[in-house]
Amino acid sequence: MTIRAVVWNENVHETHNAVVGKLYPDGIHGAIAAALNAGGGITATTATLQEPDHGLTAARLAETDVLLWWGHAAHGDVDDAVVERVAEAVWSGMGLILLHSAHFSKIFKRLMGTPCNLTWREAGERERVWVTARNHPIAAGLGDFFELENEEMYGEPFGVPEPLETVFISWFQGGEVFRSGLTYRRGAGNVFYFRPGHETYPTYFDANVTRVLRNAVKWAHNPAARVQDVTAAPNVPIESALEPLEQRGQKLHAAGEEGFR
């Protein structure tokens, strides 16, 4: 089975900053998609903020097994209706991978229900990414750690809910640490946050980083059929109960009235 991945990127830095544009001539989304396509078992396409519906129509999401999301400068420009559409797709079973500054994206905050805030510093310092879950599929093929010579620092405290698993913890040259690889389950969807990926550094050409991304896509993929009407809250009338049942007490709503909003 080939996993269908979509790499979403706001595509702002690449088009407005010469340094980023030179480093990622096909966009960060293009570099990530190329890495995923080179690994086998994954077919990756791209979508950007500038496209109608940000490239994430209901039909596109219905055909997406795993969505990867990179954002930074334009979180507020993402349409709320698209955010809800993506959230419902995750709840129904689509995998979601949040990259670097996507910790502050609308969709991550929507799914986490917390501020998702952190400390940061842009100094191009060394990041040592430690594997804290050796047998986790996302860490397959890695050693005990890998290093990125230049990265932006993210530091604790990280304002997110307690994860299901902490796969990676990063140490930075300035002394801070950060939970840089976290897994969650939201509805039927698998969610992974992965910290490295500042736009002015060649992080997405690093072999260890691309290995993590390929592993994460395979981990996040849910092969089961999507849950339908994932936000529905239907009333089950007495006559439809599995066991015989009689009305006891007063009913708040008359027959035919909507009972749950």
N, C-alpha and C positions, 0 to 999 in steps of 0.2 A: 504494500500500500504506500502510495506517495502522499506525504503530508503537504497540504496546501497552506502556505504561509504568505501573509501580507506584511510588508515592512512599511510602517507609516512614519513619516517624518514631516515636521512643519516646513522644512526646506527654506528657512530664512537666513541662517548664517552663511550657507553656501552661496547664496545669491546676493548677499550684502557685505560680505567680508572677504577680501582678496586672499587672506591667509587660509581661511577655511575652504574657499573655492578651489584654490590650488591643491590643497591636501586631499580634498574629496571632489574631484571634477565631475563625478556622476552623483554627487550628493552622498550624505551619510547613508541614506536609504539604499542607494545603489551599491555602495560598498558592502553593506550587510547582506543585501539580497544576493550579490555575487558570491559571497562566502558561503551562504546557505546552499546555493545551487551547486557549488563545487563539491559539496560533501556527500551527495547521494542520498536518495530517499526523501528529499524535500524539493518542492517546486515553489520558489519564492518570487512574488511580484511586489510592486511598490504602489504607494498612494501618498499624496501630499496634501497639506493644508489648502493649497490654492485650487484644487480640483473641486467641481461641484460636489456638495455633501462631503467635502474633504476626501473624496475618493472612497468613502465608506457608506455606500448605499445599503439598504436592507438586503438587496439581492447579492451584493458583494460579500457582506458579512455571512450570509447563509452558506456561501461556498468557501468560507475561510475556516480552516482548522485551528490555526494559531495566528494571532495578530501581535506583531512587535511594534512598540510605540517609543519614538524618540521625540522629545520636545524640550524647549528651553525658553526661547525669547517670546513665544506667542501663545502661551497657555490660555490667556484670556480670549484669544481670537477663535478658539474652538467652539463651535456652535453647541449649545446645551442639548439640543435635540439629537445631535450625533453622539454626544456623550451617553445619553440615555439609551440610544440604540446599541452602542457598544456594550454598555452594562448589561442589557438584556441578553445580548449574544453570549456574554460570559456566563451569566446565570444559567443559560440554556445548555452550555457545554463547550463553548469556544475557549481555547487557551489564550492567555494574554501574558506577554512579557514586556515589562516596563524597563526602559534603559536610561541610566544616568539621570539627567534632570527631569525625566518623566516622573520622578518622585513627587513633583509639585504640579503634575498635570491634573486637569479636572477629573479624568477617568480614574486615576489612582486614588485621589481624595474621595471620589464617589464610592469606590469599592471598599476603601479602608474605613471611612467614617471618622477620620482623625486629621489633624493639621498636616501630617507628613513633613514636618519641618526638621531642620538640621543645622549644623554649623558648617561653614565652608571657607576655603581660601584658594585663590588661583595663583599658584607659585611655580607650577611645573615640577613638583617634587616627586620623589620616588614613592610608589605604592607597592606594598608587598601584600598580595592577596593570599590569605591562608585558607586551606581547605579544612573545614570543621566537621564535615560529614563525608568521610572517605568512601563509603559505599553508596553514596547517593548517585543516581544516574546522571545528574547534571554535572557532577565532578568526574565522570568516567574519563580515564586517560590522562588525568593530571597527576602531578607529584604532590608533595605536601603543601607547596606554595608555588606561586609564580610572581614575577615582578614586572612592573611597568615603570620605565625610567622617568617618564614625565606624565603627571596627571594632576587634575584638580583635587584638592582635599575636600572630602565630606567627613564630618565628625559627629560623634554622639553628643547629646542624646538625639535619637531619631524618633520622631513622633508618629510611630506606626503601631498598630496592634501587635501583640505577641504573635510571631509567625508559627506556622506548623513546623518548619525546619529552618535552621540557619545553616546554609551550605558554605558560605564564605564570610570571613571577617578580614577587613583590611587594616593594615598599619601604614601610617604615613611618616615621611621623613621628619616632619615637624613634631611628631609625637602622638597625634590623635589616632584613634581607632574607630572603626565603623562596621556595622553589620551590612556587608555589601552584597549578600546573596540570600534572599528570603523567599520562602514559598508560602502560598496561601491557597485556600479553596473558597471560592465564592459561588454558591449554588452548585451547579455541575461543572463549573469551569476551574481549571488549574491556573494559578497566577504566580509569576516569578518576577521579583525585582532584582536587577543586576546593576551595580553602581558604576563601573568604569565606562568611559566613553566621552570625555570632554572634547568638544568640537575642534580645538586647535592642536590636538595631538593625534598621532596615527594609531590610536587604540584599536580601531576596528580592522586593522591589518595585522594585528598581533595574533600569532597562531593559537595561543592559549585562550584568548578572548573569543576567537571564532569557534574554537572547539566547545567552549561553554555555551555559546549561542546555538550551535547545532544540537548539542545535548539537551538544552533547555526546550527547544522546539519539539523534540521527540518526547520529552517528559510531559510537556504541557498538552500534547495532543490527546484528546479524549475520543476514542474510536466509536463510542456509543452514539446512537441517534440523538439528535438535539431534543431537549425537553420542549414541548410545545406549550404555548399560552403560559409562559413562565411566571407572569405577574397576575394571573387569574386567581380569584378567591371565591369560587362558586359556593352557593348555598346547597346543602344536601337536605331536602325536605324529609319529613317524617316517613312518608310512604316509600322513600328510597333507601331508608336505613337497612343495614344488613340483618339486623335483628328486630323483631317486633317491638314497636315503640308507640306510646301514647303521649299526647301533649300534656305537660304538667306546668301549671303556672300561666302567666299572661305572656302573650307574644307582643314584641315591640313593633313589628311591622305586619301590616295586613297582607293578604295574599296578593302577589304580583308586584309588591313594592321592593325596591332595591334595598337590601339589608346591610351591605357592607360597602364602605367607600374608602 
